[in-house]
Amino acid sequence: MKIAIDAGHGWNTPGKRTPDGMREYEFNRETALLLRENINADTLFVHHDSYDIPLAKRVQKANEARADLYISIHANAYGEGWTSAHGIETYVYTSRPAAALKIAQSVQHELVAATGRRDRGVKASNFYVLRKTNMPAILIEAGFMTNREEAALLKTSQYRQTCARAIADGIKRVFC
């Protein structure tokens, strides 16, 4: 099995920060690296550490590699400054493909169980990486950067490891 892992957004993506300055990429990248360590599968990173790769190139890389699964890791945001929005949600494409939905439900369950964060559910969206991939694809929002409590968690290696293990466990529940 080959898994394309996308640490959503790049280091320099504008606006993708907590109100106190942590870049979303810091969470996304470390969680992606830890996921690779926790999953017993061939993995392919479709992002780059030095520059932001456009979404079309990320998807093209996964499609050309004939990945079996596409996982996009993110931290959520709502509004400007600190807000009360909180929790974890996982997205599939708007047509709710059965394979992606099954994986998303499993990953969402494992993330909520492992972190104790609010379950915001599995949702459908027209995100580019969900729409243009040729394999089941999910996009994970592992907490809100605009929530003080969750932003503090997103900054910790322990929370990142917990998320990576939970994502791996969710995938394993479906594929093993």
C-alpha positions, 0 to 999 in steps of 0.5 A: 500500500502506498500513502501520499501524505500532504502536510497541508500548506507551506512554511510561507503560506500567508495567514496560516498562523495562530494569533500568537505566531505558530505557523500551521505548517509546523504542526502539519509537518511534524505530524506528517513525519510522525505518521510516516513513522507510525504507519507500516506502508510505503509513503510519499510526501507531496509537500516540500519543506523549503517551499510551498508546492501548489495543490495541483502539483501535490495531487499530480505527484500522488496520482503519478505515483499511483498512491492508494490513499491521500492524507492531507493534514491541517490545523483549522482556523475560524475568524481572526484572533482567538475564538471559541471554535474547537474540535476535530473534523475530517473531510471527504469529497462532496460525492462522499466516495464510499472508500474515502468515507470509510477511512475518514470515519475511522480516522475521525473516530480514532482522533477524537478518542485519542485526543479527547477533543470535540467531534465535529464529524466527517464532512464533505467539501469541494477541496482541490485535493479531494476533488482531483485525486485518483485515489480515496482522499481525506483532509484532516483538521486536527484542532483550531489554531484560533482556539487558545486551548487547542493552539497550545496543544497543536504546538506540542510534540505530544499532541502531534504524536497522538494525532499521528498515531490516531491517524495511523490507527484509523487507516489500519482499522480499514486496511488491515 
